[in-house]
Structure formats: C-alpha cells, structure tokens
Amino acid sequence: MSPQTRLAHSRRRARGRWRVPKLDATGELRAAELHRRQLRLAVAPLALLFAGIFGLPLLFALFPSLDEIRVLGIPLSWLALAVLPYPALTLLAGWQLHRAERTEDTQ
C-alpha cells in the first residue's frame, strides 16, 4: 500500500489538519521511477482498449453480414456492441492492476 493511501486512511481517524507528506530524496526518486514504470506498463492495455473500441466498427464495416445473423431476434452486431466490451474492459483492468501491483511489490 502506498504511503499516500496509508495517510489517507489514517486521516479519517486523526482530527488534525492533514498535510501532504514530504518525501526524502531517495523516496522521491523511487516514487518517480515507479510512476514512470507504471506509465510504460499502461501503454499495452490502453492500446488494446483502443483497438477493441475502434476495431468493432471496423469489423462491422468489413463484415456487414453480421447484421443479418440474429440471436434471439437481435442482430449479432448489436449484441457484440452491447455485451462484448464490458468483459473485455474488466479483463484489461484486472490485467493492468495485477501488473501495477507487481511493479509496486518489486520496488
């Protein structure tokens, strides 16, 4: 758990004025490096997110016959737009969270 999270949790219990903690030089360097590493790790899930979101309309444009296939009376393309993104977003978020936590644990 990051120092900021610990302080945020303890702030609810403490009644004094809360101040942003000052990091020493080594802590500041570690925090900056961790931030850079997590930003680099976020590129792949973000690229997959954009590929998925912008790829669906492209898929429907390339295969217009998906509108003719029906499942329970609903066109397959509509089902794909309404149902497919949510599990994909959940998987991407879980994957990114796991990678970010692993990066924090190694530092």
C-alpha positions in Angstrom: 0.0 0.0 0.0 1.4 3.4 -0.9 2.3 5.9 1.8 -0.3 8.3 0.4 -3.0 5.6 0.8 -2.0 4.9 4.4 -2.1 8.6 5.2 -5.5 9.0 3.6 -6.8 6.1 5.7 -5.3 7.5 8.9 -6.5 11.0 8.1 -10.1 9.8 8.7 -9.1 8.7 12.2 -7.0 11.8 13.1 -8.7 15.1 13.8 -5.8 17.4 13.0 -5.1 19.2 9.7 -3.8 16.9 7.1 -0.7 17.8 5.2 0.9 16.3 2.1 3.9 14.2 3.3 7.3 15.3 2.2 9.5 12.5 0.8 13.2 12.4 1.3 15.4 12.4 -1.8 15.6 8.6 -2.2 11.9 8.2 -1.6 11.2 10.9 -4.2 13.4 9.1 -6.8 11.8 5.8 -6.1 8.3 7.3 -6.5 9.3 9.0 -9.7 10.7 5.7 -11.1 7.7 3.8 -10.0 5.4 6.3 -11.8 7.5 6.0 -15.0 7.4 2.2 -14.9 3.6 2.2 -14.4 3.1 4.6 -17.2 5.1 2.4 -19.5 3.1 -0.7 -18.4 -0.2 1.1 -19.1 0.6 1.5 -22.8 -0.2 -2.1 -23.8 -3.7 -2.2 -22.1 -4.5 1.2 -23.4 -3.6 0.2 -27.0 -5.7 -2.9 -26.7 -8.6 -0.9 -25.4 -8.5 1.5 -28.3 -8.0 -1.4 -30.7 -11.1 -3.1 -29.3 -13.3 0.0 -29.2 -12.3 1.2 -32.6 -12.0 -2.3 -34.1 -15.6 -3.2 -33.6 -17.0 -0.6 -36.1 -14.2 -1.6 -38.5 -15.2 -5.3 -38.1 -18.9 -4.4 -38.8 -17.9 -2.4 -41.9 -15.8 -5.3 -43.2 -18.4 -7.9 -42.5 -21.9 -6.4 -43.0 -23.4 -9.8 -42.9 -23.1 -9.7 -39.1 -26.3 -7.6 -39.1 -28.2 -10.5 -40.8 -27.2 -13.1 -38.2 -29.7 -13.0 -35.3 -29.5 -14.4 -31.8 -32.9 -14.4 -30.0 -34.1 -12.0 -32.7 -31.3 -9.4 -32.0 -28.7 -8.8 -34.7 -25.3 -10.2 -33.7 -23.6 -6.8 -34.3 -25.8 -5.2 -31.7 -25.1 -7.9 -29.2 -21.4 -7.5 -29.8 -21.6 -3.8 -29.2 -23.8 -4.2 -26.1 -22.1 -7.2 -24.5 -18.6 -7.7 -25.7 -16.8 -4.5 -24.4 -17.7 -5.0 -20.7 -16.0 -8.3 -20.1 -13.0 -7.1 -22.2 -12.7 -3.9 -20.1 -12.9 -6.0 -16.9 -10.1 -8.3 -18.1 -8.0 -5.4 -19.2 -8.4 -3.6 -15.9 -7.6 -6.7 -13.9 -4.5 -7.4 -16.0 -3.3 -3.8 -15.6 -4.0 -3.8 -11.9 -2.0 -7.1 -11.5 0.9 -5.6 -13.4 0.9 -2.4 -11.5 0.8 -4.2 -8.1 3.6 -6.5 -9.2 5.7 -3.4 -10.1 5.0 -1.8 -6.7 6.0 -5.0 -4.9 9.3 -5.2 -6.7 10.3 -1.7 -5.7 
